[in-house]
């Protein structure tokens, strides 16, 4: 009984909000009266298309009319519209309209599709903390020409959010803390010319995010702390006139900046690319990015790699330069294999192993120690340094130990004498019962290897350690 009463009480509390019919609001808009509601439930479709409102002629393209259901004659809405902290349970049809005054849906919930395609907001457009939960949202070809477009902490959870060809020319475009979880966030060919484009802390978790061919000319493009977790992030052919900030952003899938143009510096500090990053034909002045943050690798393109290498060198990111160069040579080697250039592929593979294409001196040092050990075993095997006599078992063990060290020292001397920079070659040893030509051939071969790996070691040292001193 108590539980039933409590449930009834909760239901009564929820139903206590005032219910307003959509027709009542539409009638007020048709009369040009202010619309001002807070904390209500709007029942029915809030659709302007059937109203008798003044119209203005707008030139539309074939694509706008046939693919986006836009019209040449658009309605002029003179009423200020404020529906806050409310729930709109039907479809919202505010397309093909010019809103001469403020439109405010702050903290409201759209339980159906919300359509604003082809509309013009002559005042501020406020969608702070608004939830688009019932279907897809469309602002394609919308124009925010009279003030700020405020979508702070808005949540697009019902479906995709389309801002194709949208123009933000009146002020800032504020999407700070918004979440696109219901589907794609599509800003293809959108234009931000009125002020800053603020996408700080935005979560793109529903599907791909498309900013391809978008233009940011009014202010900075700020994506600091944004997370692209739902799909690929496409910034191809985008154009950003002022600073671009992606600090602390996360790209969990492919990040495509192909042919994009950053006219000022780009900041990717502490940004993580878990998917592949594409910088093919990307233009920029300075790209503040660390190589270890590109976890998914760089899409192979010679020019992209070389531009990034120059960028690292100009910024003084020398360790990033080395790591990027190493991966570039590895990717380049893979291209040689695909094209059937097996000889060049083999040579490149050896260069990677021997000294990491000049970036890993420890590789050359490790190979050098290995060669000295192998040749030491060889010299020992053919009889160099073997004790011919010993007084007892204890002196025999000491003699064996000393002779092994002497053989290794001999092998190291032969190896290091390859370049004749530090050590003169020792005399050619005479070993009873062994061919003179065999000894001479092994002697020369170890010296040749010593010369080769000494050169590789010093090249890698000069290109890395010495360069940074």
C-alpha positions as CSV (number, residue, x, y, z in Angstrom):
1,X,0.0,0.0,0.0
2,X,2.8,2.4,1.0
3,X,4.7,1.6,-2.2
4,X,1.6,2.1,-4.3
5,X,0.9,5.4,-2.7
6,X,4.5,6.5,-3.2
7,X,4.4,5.6,-6.9
8,X,1.1,7.5,-7.3
9,X,2.7,10.5,-5.6
10,X,5.7,10.4,-7.9
11,X,3.4,10.2,-10.9
12,X,1.3,13.1,-9.7
13,X,4.5,15.1,-9.2
14,X,5.7,14.5,-12.7
15,X,2.3,15.2,-14.2
16,X,2.0,18.4,-12.2
17,X,3.9,20.3,-15.0
18,X,1.6,22.4,-17.1
19,X,0.7,20.9,-20.4
20,X,0.6,23.3,-23.3
21,X,-0.7,22.3,-26.7
22,X,1.5,23.0,-29.7
23,X,-1.4,24.6,-31.4
24,X,-1.5,27.3,-28.7
25,X,2.1,28.2,-29.3
26,X,1.7,28.2,-33.1
27,X,-1.3,30.5,-32.8
28,X,0.8,33.0,-30.8
29,X,3.6,32.8,-33.4
30,X,1.1,33.4,-36.2
31,X,-0.2,36.5,-34.4
32,X,3.4,37.8,-33.8
33,X,3.0,37.6,-30.0
34,X,5.9,36.7,-27.7
35,X,6.2,33.0,-26.8
36,X,7.4,32.6,-23.2
37,X,7.1,29.2,-21.4
38,X,9.1,27.7,-18.6
39,X,8.8,24.2,-17.1
40,X,6.0,23.0,-19.3
41,X,5.2,20.0,-21.5
42,X,4.4,20.8,-25.1
43,X,2.1,18.2,-26.6
44,X,1.8,17.9,-30.4
45,X,4.0,18.8,-33.3
46,X,5.4,22.3,-33.2
47,X,5.5,22.8,-36.9
48,X,5.6,26.2,-38.6
49,X,4.9,25.0,-42.1
50,X,1.2,25.4,-41.9
51,X,1.1,28.9,-40.5
52,X,0.2,32.0,-42.4
53,X,3.3,34.2,-41.9
54,X,5.0,36.9,-44.0
55,X,7.5,35.5,-46.4
56,X,10.7,36.5,-48.0
57,X,12.2,35.2,-51.2
58,X,15.6,33.5,-50.9
59,X,17.6,32.1,-53.8
60,X,18.1,28.4,-53.3
61,X,20.3,26.0,-55.3
62,X,18.9,22.8,-56.9
63,X,20.7,20.8,-54.2
64,X,19.1,22.8,-51.3
65,X,15.6,22.4,-52.7
66,X,15.7,18.7,-53.8
67,X,18.0,17.2,-51.2
68,X,17.3,19.3,-48.1
69,X,13.6,20.1,-48.6
70,X,14.3,23.9,-48.6
71,X,12.1,26.4,-50.2
72,X,12.6,29.7,-52.0
73,X,9.9,31.4,-49.9
74,X,10.8,31.4,-46.2
75,X,8.6,32.4,-43.3
76,X,9.4,35.5,-41.2
77,X,8.9,34.9,-37.5
78,X,8.6,38.1,-35.6
79,X,7.8,36.5,-32.2
80,X,10.6,36.1,-29.6
81,X,10.5,32.4,-28.6
82,X,11.5,31.3,-25.1
83,X,10.6,27.7,-24.2
84,X,13.0,26.8,-21.4
85,X,13.2,23.9,-18.9
86,X,10.5,22.2,-20.9
87,X,9.8,19.0,-22.8
88,X,8.6,19.2,-26.5
89,X,7.1,15.8,-27.1
90,X,6.2,16.1,-30.7
91,X,8.2,16.9,-33.8
92,X,9.8,20.4,-34.0
93,X,9.6,21.9,-37.5
94,X,11.3,25.2,-37.6
95,X,12.9,24.9,-41.0
96,X,12.7,27.6,-43.8
97,X,12.2,30.4,-41.3
98,X,13.8,33.7,-40.5
99,X,13.7,34.3,-36.7
100,X,14.0,38.1,-36.2
101,X,14.3,37.9,-32.5
102,X,15.9,35.6,-29.9
103,X,15.2,31.8,-30.0
104,X,15.7,30.2,-26.6
105,X,15.3,26.5,-25.8
106,X,17.7,26.4,-22.8
107,X,17.5,23.2,-20.7
108,X,14.6,21.8,-22.8
109,X,14.2,18.3,-24.2
110,X,13.2,17.6,-27.7
111,X,11.5,14.2,-27.6
112,X,11.1,14.1,-31.4
113,X,13.1,15.3,-34.3
114,X,14.2,18.9,-34.3
115,X,14.4,20.5,-37.7
116,X,16.0,24.0,-38.2
117,X,17.3,23.4,-41.8
118,X,17.5,26.5,-43.9
119,X,16.6,28.9,-41.1
120,X,18.1,32.2,-40.2
121,X,18.6,33.3,-36.6
122,X,18.8,37.1,-36.5
123,X,19.3,37.1,-32.7
124,X,21.0,34.8,-30.2
125,X,20.2,31.1,-30.6
126,X,20.3,29.6,-27.1
127,X,20.3,25.8,-26.7
128,X,22.3,25.6,-23.5
129,X,22.0,22.2,-21.8
130,X,19.3,21.3,-24.3
131,X,18.8,17.6,-25.0
132,X,17.9,16.4,-28.5
133,X,16.8,12.9,-27.5
134,X,13.9,11.8,-29.7
135,X,15.4,11.7,-33.2
136,X,17.9,13.4,-35.5
137,X,18.6,17.1,-35.4
138,X,19.1,19.2,-38.5
139,X,20.6,22.7,-38.8
140,X,21.8,22.2,-42.3
141,X,22.0,25.4,-44.3
142,X,21.0,27.3,-41.1
143,X,22.4,30.8,-40.7
144,X,23.3,32.2,-37.3
145,X,23.8,35.8,-38.4
146,X,22.5,38.0,-35.5
147,X,24.3,36.8,-32.4
148,X,25.9,33.9,-30.7
149,X,24.9,30.3,-31.3
150,X,25.0,28.7,-27.9
151,X,25.0,24.9,-27.6
152,X,26.9,24.7,-24.4
153,X,26.6,21.2,-22.8
154,X,23.8,20.3,-25.3
155,X,23.3,16.6,-25.8
156,X,22.5,15.1,-29.2
157,X,21.4,11.6,-28.1
158,X,18.5,10.8,-30.3
159,X,20.2,10.6,-33.6
160,X,22.7,12.3,-35.9
161,X,23.2,16.0,-35.7
162,X,23.5,17.7,-39.1
163,X,25.1,21.2,-39.5
164,X,26.0,20.8,-43.2
165,X,26.6,24.2,-44.8
166,X,25.6,25.9,-41.6
167,X,27.0,29.5,-41.3
168,X,27.9,31.0,-38.0
169,X,28.5,34.6,-38.9
170,X,26.9,36.6,-36.1
171,X,29.1,35.8,-33.2
172,X,30.7,32.8,-31.4
173,X,29.7,29.2,-32.1
174,X,29.7,27.8,-28.6
175,X,29.6,24.0,-28.3
176,X,31.6,23.7,-25.2
177,X,30.9,20.5,-23.3
178,X,28.4,19.2,-25.8
179,X,27.9,15.5,-26.5
180,X,27.1,13.9,-29.8
181,X,26.2,10.4,-28.7
182,X,23.2,9.5,-30.9
183,X,24.9,9.5,-34.3
184,X,27.2,11.5,-36.5
185,X,28.2,15.1,-35.9
186,X,28.2,16.4,-39.5
187,X,29.6,19.9,-40.0
188,X,30.5,19.3,-43.7
189,X,31.2,22.6,-45.4
190,X,30.1,24.7,-42.5
191,X,31.5,28.2,-42.0
192,X,32.5,29.9,-38.8
193,X,33.1,33.5,-39.7
194,X,31.5,35.5,-36.9
195,X,33.8,34.7,-34.0
196,X,35.5,31.8,-32.3
197,X,34.4,28.2,-32.9
198,X,34.4,26.6,-29.4
199,X,34.3,22.8,-29.2
200,X,36.2,22.5,-25.9
201,X,35.5,19.2,-24.1
202,X,33.0,18.0,-26.7
203,X,32.5,14.3,-26.8
204,X,31.9,12.8,-30.3
205,X,30.9,9.3,-29.2
206,X,27.9,8.4,-31.4
207,X,29.5,8.0,-34.9
208,X,31.9,9.8,-37.2
209,X,32.5,13.5,-36.9
210,X,32.8,15.4,-40.2
211,X,34.4,18.8,-40.4
212,X,35.6,18.3,-44.0
213,X,35.8,21.5,-46.1
214,X,34.7,23.5,-43.1
215,X,36.1,27.1,-42.9
216,X,37.1,28.8,-39.7
217,X,37.8,32.4,-40.5
218,X,36.2,34.5,-37.7
219,X,38.3,33.4,-34.8
220,X,40.1,30.5,-33.3
221,X,39.0,26.9,-33.7
222,X,39.2,25.5,-30.2
223,X,38.9,21.7,-29.8
224,X,40.9,21.5,-26.5
225,X,39.9,18.4,-24.5
226,X,37.5,17.1,-27.2
227,X,37.2,13.3,-27.5
228,X,36.5,11.7,-30.8
229,X,35.6,8.2,-29.7
230,X,32.7,7.1,-31.9
231,X,34.3,7.0,-35.3
232,X,36.6,8.7,-37.7
233,X,37.3,12.4,-37.3
234,X,37.4,14.1,-40.8
235,X,39.0,17.5,-41.1
236,X,40.0,17.0,-44.7
237,X,40.1,20.2,-46.9
238,X,39.2,22.3,-43.8
239,X,40.6,25.8,-43.7
240,X,41.4,27.5,-40.4
241,X,42.6,31.1,-40.7
242,X,43.6,31.7,-37.0
243,X,44.9,29.5,-34.2
244,X,43.8,25.9,-34.0
245,X,43.8,24.3,-30.6
246,X,43.5,20.5,-30.1
247,X,45.4,20.3,-26.8
248,X,44.5,17.3,-24.7
249,X,42.0,16.0,-27.4
250,X,41.7,12.3,-28.0
251,X,41.2,10.7,-31.4
252,X,40.4,7.1,-30.9
253,X,39.8,6.4,-34.6
254,X,41.2,7.7,-37.8
255,X,42.0,11.5,-37.8
256,X,42.0,12.8,-41.3
257,X,43.6,16.2,-42.0
258,X,44.2,15.6,-45.7
259,X,44.6,18.8,-47.7
260,X,43.6,21.0,-44.7
261,X,45.1,24.4,-44.4
262,X,46.2,25.9,-41.0
263,X,47.2,29.5,-41.7
264,X,48.6,29.9,-38.2
265,X,50.2,27.5,-35.7
266,X,48.4,24.3,-34.7
267,X,48.6,23.0,-31.2
268,X,48.3,19.3,-30.6
269,X,50.0,19.3,-27.2
270,X,49.2,16.2,-25.2
271,X,46.8,15.1,-27.9
272,X,46.5,11.4,-28.4
273,X,46.0,9.8,-31.8
274,X,45.1,6.1,-31.2
275,X,44.0,5.7,-34.8
276,X,45.9,6.5,-37.9
277,X,46.7,10.2,-38.5
278,X,46.7,11.6,-42.1
279,X,48.6,14.7,-42.9
280,X,48.7,14.2,-46.6
281,X,49.0,17.6,-48.3
282,X,48.3,19.4,-45.0
283,X,49.6,22.9,-44.9
284,X,50.7,24.5,-41.6
285,X,53.4,26.9,-40.2
286,X,54.2,25.0,-37.0
287,X,52.6,21.9,-35.7
288,X,53.1,21.4,-32.0
289,X,52.8,17.7,-31.8
290,X,54.9,14.9,-30.2
291,X,55.6,11.8,-32.2
292,X,54.9,9.4,-29.3
293,X,51.3,10.7,-29.2
294,X,50.7,9.3,-32.7
295,X,50.0,5.8,-31.4
296,X,48.2,4.7,-34.5
297,X,50.9,5.8,-36.9
298,X,51.1,8.3,-39.7
299,X,49.4,7.5,-43.0
300,X,52.2,7.0,-45.5
301,X,53.0,9.9,-47.7
302,X,56.5,11.1,-48.6
303,X,55.7,14.8,-48.5
304,X,53.8,14.5,-45.2
305,X,56.7,12.7,-43.5
306,X,59.3,15.2,-44.8
307,X,57.2,18.2,-43.8
308,X,56.7,16.8,-40.3
309,X,60.4,16.0,-40.0
310,X,61.2,19.6,-40.9
311,X,58.6,20.8,-38.4
312,X,60.2,18.7,-35.6
313,X,63.7,20.0,-36.5
314,X,62.5,23.7,-36.5
315,X,60.8,23.2,-33.1
316,X,63.9,21.5,-31.7
317,X,62.0,18.3,-31.1
318,X,65.1,16.2,-31.9
319,X,64.0,12.9,-30.3
320,X,60.7,13.2,-32.2
321,X,62.6,13.8,-35.4
322,X,64.6,10.6,-34.9
323,X,61.5,8.5,-34.1
324,X,59.6,10.0,-37.0
325,X,62.6,9.4,-39.4
326,X,62.9,5.8,-38.3
327,X,59.2,5.1,-38.9
328,X,59.4,6.9,-42.2
329,X,62.2,4.7,-43.4
330,X,60.3,1.6,-42.2
331,X,57.2,2.7,-44.1
332,X,59.3,3.5,-47.1
333,X,60.8,0.0,-47.0
334,X,57.3,-1.5,-47.0
335,X,56.6,0.5,-50.2
336,X,59.7,-1.0,-51.8
337,X,58.5,-4.5,-51.0
338,X,55.1,-3.7,-52.5
339,X,56.7,-2.4,-55.7
340,X,58.9,-5.5,-56.0
341,X,62.2,-3.7,-55.4
342,X,63.6,-6.6,-53.4
343,X,67.3,-5.6,-53.5
344,X,66.6,-2.1,-52.1
345,X,64.2,-3.6,-49.6
346,X,66.9,-6.0,-48.3
347,X,69.5,-3.3,-48.0
348,X,67.0,-1.1,-46.1
349,X,66.2,-4.0,-43.8
350,X,69.8,-4.5,-42.9
351,X,70.3,-0.7,-42.3
352,X,67.4,-0.8,-39.9
353,X,68.9,-3.8,-38.0
354,X,72.5,-2.5,-38.0
355,X,72.0,1.1,-36.8
356,X,68.3,2.1,-37.0
357,X,68.8,4.3,-40.1
358,X,71.2,6.4,-38.1
359,X,68.9,6.8,-35.1
360,X,69.9,3.9,-32.9
361,X,73.7,3.7,-32.1
362,X,73.0,0.9,-29.6
363,X,72.1,-1.3,-32.5
364,X,75.5,-0.9,-34.0
365,X,77.2,-1.4,-30.6
366,X,75.2,-4.6,-29.9
367,X,76.1,-6.0,-33.3
368,X,79.8,-5.1,-32.7
369,X,79.9,-6.9,-29.4
370,X,78.2,-9.9,-31.0
371,X,80.7,-10.0,-33.8
372,X,83.6,-9.8,-31.4
373,X,82.1,-12.7,-29.4
374,X,81.5,-14.9,-32.5
375,X,84.9,-14.3,-33.8
376,X,86.4,-14.9,-30.4
377,X,84.7,-18.3,-30.3
378,X,86.0,-19.0,-33.9
379,X,89.6,-18.1,-32.9
380,X,89.3,-20.2,-29.9
381,X,87.8,-23.1,-31.8
382,X,90.7,-23.3,-34.3
383,X,93.3,-23.3,-31.5
384,X,94.3,-19.8,-30.7
385,X,95.2,-19.3,-27.0
386,X,94.9,-23.0,-26.0
387,X,97.2,-23.9,-23.1
388,X,99.6,-26.7,-24.0
389,X,100.7,-27.5,-20.5
390,X,99.7,-27.0,-16.9
391,X,101.2,-28.1,-13.6
392,X,97.9,-29.2,-12.0
393,X,94.1,-28.9,-12.3
394,X,94.0,-25.5,-10.6
395,X,96.6,-23.9,-12.8
396,X,94.9,-25.5,-15.8
397,X,91.6,-23.7,-14.9
398,X,93.4,-20.4,-14.5
399,X,95.2,-20.9,-17.8
400,X,91.9,-21.7,-19.6
401,X,90.3,-18.6,-18.1
402,X,93.2,-16.3,-19.0
403,X,93.4,-17.7,-22.6
404,X,89.7,-17.1,-23.2
405,X,90.1,-13.5,-22.2
406,X,93.2,-13.1,-24.3
407,X,91.3,-14.5,-27.3
408,X,88.4,-12.1,-26.8
409,X,90.9,-9.2,-26.5
410,X,92.6,-10.4,-29.7
411,X,89.2,-10.5,-31.4
412,X,88.3,-7.0,-30.2
413,X,91.7,-5.7,-31.4
414,X,91.2,-7.1,-34.8
415,X,87.7,-5.7,-35.0
416,X,88.7,-2.2,-33.8
417,X,91.7,-2.1,-36.1
418,X,89.3,-2.1,-39.1
419,X,89.4,1.6,-39.4
420,X,93.0,2.1,-38.0
421,X,91.8,5.2,-36.2
422,X,92.6,3.9,-32.7
423,X,94.3,0.6,-32.9
424,X,96.9,-0.9,-35.2
425,X,96.1,-4.5,-36.4
426,X,97.8,-7.2,-34.4
427,X,100.2,-9.6,-36.2
428,X,98.5,-12.4,-38.1
429,X,98.5,-15.4,-35.7
430,X,100.2,-18.7,-36.4
431,X,98.2,-21.7,-35.4
432,X,99.6,-25.2,-35.7
433,X,97.7,-27.3,-38.1
434,X,95.5,-24.5,-39.6
435,X,95.6,-23.2,-43.1
436,X,97.3,-19.8,-43.5
437,X,94.6,-18.7,-46.0
438,X,91.8,-19.6,-43.6
439,X,93.4,-17.5,-40.8
440,X,94.1,-14.6,-43.2
441,X,90.6,-14.6,-44.6
442,X,89.0,-14.6,-41.1
443,X,91.4,-11.9,-40.0
444,X,90.5,-9.6,-43.0
445,X,86.7,-10.4,-42.7
446,X,86.6,-9.4,-39.0
447,X,88.5,-6.2,-39.8
448,X,86.1,-5.3,-42.6
449,X,83.1,-5.9,-40.3
450,X,84.9,-3.8,-37.7
451,X,85.3,-0.9,-40.1
452,X,81.7,-1.1,-41.2
453,X,80.1,-1.2,-37.8
454,X,82.5,1.4,-36.4
455,X,81.4,3.8,-39.2
456,X,77.7,3.0,-38.6
457,X,78.1,3.5,-34.8
458,X,79.8,6.9,-35.2
459,X,77.3,8.0,-37.8
460,X,74.4,7.1,-35.4
461,X,76.2,8.8,-32.4
462,X,76.9,12.0,-34.4
463,X,73.3,12.1,-35.6
464,X,71.8,11.6,-32.2
465,X,73.8,12.0,-29.1
466,X,76.5,14.5,-30.3
467,X,73.8,16.6,-32.2
468,X,72.0,17.2,-28.9
469,X,75.0,18.2,-26.9
